[in-house]
Protein backbone atom coordinates (compact mmCIF):
# COMPACT_ATOMS: atom_id res chain seq x y z
CA UNK A 1 0.00 0.00 0.00
CA UNK A 2 1.33 3.43 -0.93
CA UNK A 3 2.08 5.97 1.75
CA UNK A 4 0.83 9.55 1.55
CA UNK A 5 4.29 10.78 0.44
CA UNK A 6 4.55 8.11 -2.29
CA UNK A 7 1.06 9.01 -3.47
CA UNK A 8 1.85 12.73 -3.66
CA UNK A 9 5.11 12.13 -5.55
CA UNK A 10 3.57 9.68 -8.05
CA UNK A 11 0.02 11.04 -8.47
CA UNK A 12 0.57 14.72 -7.62
CA UNK A 13 -1.97 14.70 -4.79
CA UNK A 14 -3.26 12.56 -1.92
CA UNK A 15 -6.81 12.32 -0.64
CA UNK A 16 -7.53 10.65 2.69
CA UNK A 17 -9.96 10.40 5.59
CA UNK A 18 -9.09 10.97 9.24
CA UNK A 19 -11.53 10.76 12.13
CA UNK A 20 -14.54 11.03 9.81
CA UNK A 21 -13.32 14.07 7.86
CA UNK A 22 -11.88 14.19 4.34
CA UNK A 23 -8.53 15.82 3.56
CA UNK A 24 -6.59 16.64 0.40
CA UNK A 25 -2.91 17.41 -0.12
CA UNK A 26 -2.29 18.94 -3.53
CA UNK A 27 -0.13 21.48 -5.35
CA UNK A 28 -1.68 24.88 -5.96
CA UNK A 29 -0.73 28.27 -7.37
CA UNK A 30 -1.66 31.73 -6.18
CA UNK A 31 -0.36 34.97 -7.68
CA UNK A 32 2.69 33.30 -9.20
CA UNK A 33 3.64 31.37 -6.05
CA UNK A 34 3.42 27.58 -5.88
CA UNK A 35 2.49 25.61 -2.80
CA UNK A 36 1.77 22.13 -1.57
CA UNK A 37 -1.35 22.62 0.53
CA UNK A 38 -3.21 20.55 3.09
CA UNK A 39 -6.96 21.07 2.93
CA UNK A 40 -9.68 19.78 5.24
CA UNK A 41 -12.63 19.26 2.89
CA UNK A 42 -15.39 18.53 5.41
CA UNK A 43 -17.54 20.08 6.63
CA UNK A 44 -16.23 23.11 4.65
CA UNK A 45 -13.03 23.37 2.58
CA UNK A 46 -10.30 25.09 4.62
CA UNK A 47 -6.57 25.27 3.89
CA UNK A 48 -4.79 24.20 7.08
CA UNK A 49 -1.18 24.84 5.95
CA UNK A 50 1.10 25.20 2.93
CA UNK A 51 4.72 24.68 1.92
CA UNK A 52 6.18 26.60 -1.01
CA UNK A 53 8.11 25.05 -3.89
CA UNK A 54 9.82 26.14 -7.09
CA UNK A 55 7.68 25.30 -10.13
CA UNK A 56 10.79 24.18 -12.04
CA UNK A 57 11.71 21.66 -9.33
CA UNK A 58 8.14 20.49 -8.72
CA UNK A 59 6.92 18.83 -5.55
CA UNK A 60 9.72 16.88 -3.90
CA UNK A 61 10.21 14.83 -0.75
CA UNK A 62 11.75 17.98 0.75
CA UNK A 63 8.56 19.97 0.03
CA UNK A 64 6.42 17.21 1.52
CA UNK A 65 8.72 17.07 4.57
CA UNK A 66 8.37 20.82 5.06
CA UNK A 67 4.56 20.53 4.93
CA UNK A 68 4.55 17.53 7.29
CA UNK A 69 6.60 19.46 9.86
CA UNK A 70 4.06 22.27 10.12
CA UNK A 71 1.59 22.53 12.96
CA UNK A 72 -2.15 22.09 12.60
CA UNK A 73 -4.64 24.38 14.37
CA UNK A 74 -4.86 21.87 17.25
CA UNK A 75 -1.06 22.07 17.83
CA UNK A 76 -0.12 18.66 16.40
CA UNK A 77 2.24 18.39 13.47
CA UNK A 78 0.88 17.24 10.11
CA UNK A 79 3.33 14.31 10.36
CA UNK A 80 1.65 13.11 13.57
CA UNK A 81 -1.76 13.04 11.89
CA UNK A 82 -0.41 11.21 8.82
CA UNK A 83 1.25 8.54 10.96
CA UNK A 84 -2.00 7.75 12.75
CA UNK A 85 -3.52 4.30 12.16
CA UNK A 86 -6.81 6.18 11.66
CA UNK A 87 -5.70 7.47 8.22
CA UNK A 88 -7.56 5.92 5.30
CA UNK A 89 -5.87 6.76 2.00
CA UNK A 90 -8.24 7.09 -0.96
CA UNK A 91 -6.88 5.03 -3.86
CA UNK A 92 -7.98 5.91 -7.37
CA UNK A 93 -7.65 3.53 -10.28
CA UNK A 94 -5.54 4.88 -13.18
SULUR-V748378 format. One record per residue. SS is DSSP state (a for helix, b for strand, c for the rest). BURIAL is b if it has 24 or more other C-alpha atoms within 12 Angstrom, else e. D_LAST is the distance of its C-alpha to the last C-alpha in Angstrom with 2 decimals. Layout:
SS;BURIAL;D_LAST
SS;BURIAL;D_LAST
//
This chain:
c;e;15.10
c;e;14.12
c;e;16.79
a;b;16.71
a;b;17.80
a;e;15.19
a;b;12.45
a;b;14.38
a;b;14.98
a;e;11.51
a;e;9.54
c;e;12.85
b;b;13.40
b;b;13.81
b;b;14.63
b;b;17.00
b;b;20.05
b;b;23.50
c;e;26.66
c;e;25.43
b;e;24.24
b;b;20.82
b;b;20.22
b;b;17.99
b;b;18.29
b;b;17.37
b;b;19.14
b;b;21.61
b;e;24.58
b;e;28.02
c;e;31.03
c;e;29.86
b;e;28.93
b;e;25.48
b;b;24.54
b;b;22.04
b;b;22.81
b;b;22.70
b;b;22.88
b;b;24.05
c;e;22.70
c;e;25.07
c;e;27.70
c;e;27.65
c;e;25.42
b;e;27.35
b;e;26.61
b;b;28.00
b;b;27.99
b;b;26.77
b;b;26.93
b;b;27.52
c;b;26.06
c;e;26.93
c;e;24.52
c;e;25.31
c;e;24.37
c;b;21.23
c;b;20.20
c;b;21.52
a;e;22.40
a;e;25.78
a;b;24.52
a;b;22.61
a;b;25.83
a;b;27.93
a;b;25.98
a;b;26.09
c;e;29.85
c;b;30.62
b;e;32.34
c;e;31.18
c;e;33.76
c;e;34.85
c;e;35.73
c;e;33.08
b;e;30.88
a;b;27.14
a;e;26.86
a;e;28.89
a;b;26.64
a;b;23.46
c;e;25.34
c;e;26.32
c;e;25.42
c;e;24.91
c;b;21.55
b;b;18.62
b;b;15.30
c;e;12.70
c;e;9.41
c;e;6.38
c;e;3.83
c;e;0.00
//
